[in-house]
Amino acid sequence: LSLNSNIAPVYDIQALYAYSQGDFSAVIANKETSLALAPYSLNSYTEYIDMLAAGMQAYAQNGDFESAQYCRETLKAIPGKLKAVQAKTSPLAWKIQDTPQLELPAEYQERLASLIGES
């Protein structure tokens, strides 16, 4: 980061480290930065969902419902982030061979709906 603060994988690594430490505020900050720098990385979105789901569950089990709710609200924002990226993507991008993949896999759509209480 000291050489270049615009490298998304570095923020992903920092998010993974924070996740391993149970520091979900750092997970969220680093994943948000990573997604801002690399908005077409669908794997980053699914990884983020997995991390937030684990955080939401851990906080709820420990009785920290405020933090669990924050994870839930952050989860709820992910589909909107994907839609915003789709909306700002050039129509030409959808016509090329290497079309951006911005649709969450069905299992993640279902999981997200169950985590945030929407069907």
Backbone torsions as a table, in degrees:
resi	resn	phi	psi	omega
1	LEU	NA	-30.5	179.8
2	SER	-66.8	-26.0	178.6
3	LEU	-89.0	-34.4	-178.7
4	ASN	-158.5	112.4	-177.2
5	SER	-87.6	11.1	-178.1
6	ASN	-111.3	31.1	-179.7
7	ILE	-109.4	105.7	-176.1
8	ALA	-56.2	-44.1	-178.7
9	PRO	-58.3	-28.4	177.3
10	VAL	-64.7	-41.0	178.0
11	TYR	-68.8	-33.5	175.3
12	ASP	-62.7	-42.2	179.1
13	ILE	-65.3	-41.7	177.8
14	GLN	-64.2	-37.2	177.6
15	ALA	-65.0	-41.5	178.1
16	LEU	-63.3	-40.9	177.9
17	TYR	-63.8	-46.1	178.8
18	ALA	-60.9	-39.3	177.7
19	TYR	-60.3	-43.8	179.8
20	SER	-65.3	-23.7	178.9
21	GLN	-93.4	-5.2	-178.1
22	GLY	75.9	19.9	-178.8
23	ASP	-96.9	84.3	-172.8
24	PHE	-74.2	-22.0	174.5
25	SER	-67.0	-37.5	176.8
26	ALA	-73.1	-35.1	175.1
27	VAL	-57.3	-51.0	-177.1
28	ILE	-62.9	-46.4	-179.0
29	ALA	-60.5	-44.4	-177.8
30	ASN	-72.0	-39.7	178.7
31	LYS	-68.4	-37.2	177.8
32	GLU	-62.3	-42.1	178.1
33	THR	-65.8	-43.4	178.9
34	SER	-59.0	-46.0	-179.3
35	LEU	-67.6	-32.5	176.6
36	ALA	-66.8	-35.7	-179.0
37	LEU	-81.2	-30.4	-178.0
38	ALA	-135.4	71.2	-173.3
39	PRO	-70.0	-10.4	-178.5
40	TYR	-97.7	8.4	-179.8
41	SER	-88.7	89.9	-178.4
42	LEU	-59.4	-34.7	178.1
43	ASN	-59.5	-35.0	178.1
44	SER	-65.4	-37.2	178.3
45	TYR	-67.0	-45.0	-178.5
46	THR	-67.8	-37.1	176.1
47	GLU	-63.0	-41.1	179.0
48	TYR	-62.0	-43.5	177.9
49	ILE	-60.2	-45.7	179.3
50	ASP	-59.5	-44.6	-179.0
51	MET	-64.7	-46.3	-178.8
52	LEU	-66.3	-36.9	177.7
53	ALA	-62.5	-43.1	178.1
54	ALA	-64.5	-41.1	178.1
55	GLY	-64.0	-43.5	179.9
56	MET	-60.3	-43.9	-179.8
57	GLN	-66.6	-44.7	-179.0
58	ALA	-63.3	-44.5	179.0
59	TYR	-63.1	-42.9	-179.5
60	ALA	-63.5	-42.0	179.3
61	GLN	-64.0	-30.1	179.7
62	ASN	-90.5	3.6	177.2
63	GLY	80.6	9.5	178.2
64	ASP	-93.2	78.2	-173.6
65	PHE	-73.3	-24.5	177.0
66	GLU	-66.9	-45.3	178.2
67	SER	-68.7	-37.5	176.6
68	ALA	-61.5	-40.6	178.7
69	GLN	-66.5	-36.8	177.3
70	TYR	-63.0	-42.6	176.3
71	CYS	-62.0	-41.5	179.5
72	ARG	-62.3	-45.3	179.5
73	GLU	-64.0	-37.1	177.4
74	THR	-66.4	-39.4	175.4
75	LEU	-61.0	-42.7	-178.6
76	LYS	-61.0	-26.8	-176.7
77	ALA	-80.3	-16.7	-174.7
78	ILE	-61.7	-48.2	178.6
79	PRO	-58.5	-36.0	177.2
80	GLY	-65.3	-37.2	177.0
81	LYS	-62.4	-44.6	178.9
82	LEU	-63.2	-41.1	178.6
83	LYS	-64.6	-38.2	178.9
84	ALA	-64.4	-39.9	178.2
85	VAL	-66.3	-42.6	177.4
86	GLN	-59.7	-42.9	-177.2
87	ALA	-65.1	-34.6	-177.8
88	LYS	-91.5	-0.2	179.0
89	THR	-78.7	132.0	-179.6
90	SER	-57.9	139.5	176.0
91	PRO	-55.7	-29.8	178.1
92	LEU	-63.0	-33.3	-178.7
93	ALA	-62.1	-30.9	-178.5
94	TRP	-79.3	-10.9	-177.7
95	LYS	-98.6	-12.5	-177.8
96	ILE	-82.4	164.5	-178.3
97	GLN	-60.2	-41.5	-176.7
98	ASP	-94.2	66.4	-176.6
99	THR	-65.3	137.1	177.9
100	PRO	-61.8	137.4	177.0
101	GLN	-99.5	108.5	-177.1
102	LEU	-126.5	15.2	177.9
103	GLU	-103.1	121.1	178.5
104	LEU	-62.4	142.3	175.0
105	PRO	-57.6	151.5	-176.3
106	ALA	-53.5	-41.1	-178.7
107	GLU	-62.5	-34.7	178.7
108	TYR	-76.3	-34.6	175.7
109	GLN	-62.3	-45.2	179.1
110	GLU	-65.8	-43.2	-179.5
111	ARG	-63.9	-44.0	179.3
112	LEU	-62.0	-43.3	178.9
113	ALA	-61.2	-40.9	180.0
114	SER	-71.7	-33.6	-179.7
115	LEU	-70.6	-35.7	-176.8
116	ILE	-100.3	3.0	173.9
117	GLY	78.8	31.0	177.2
118	GLU	-121.5	144.1	179.7
119	SER	-112.2	NA	NA
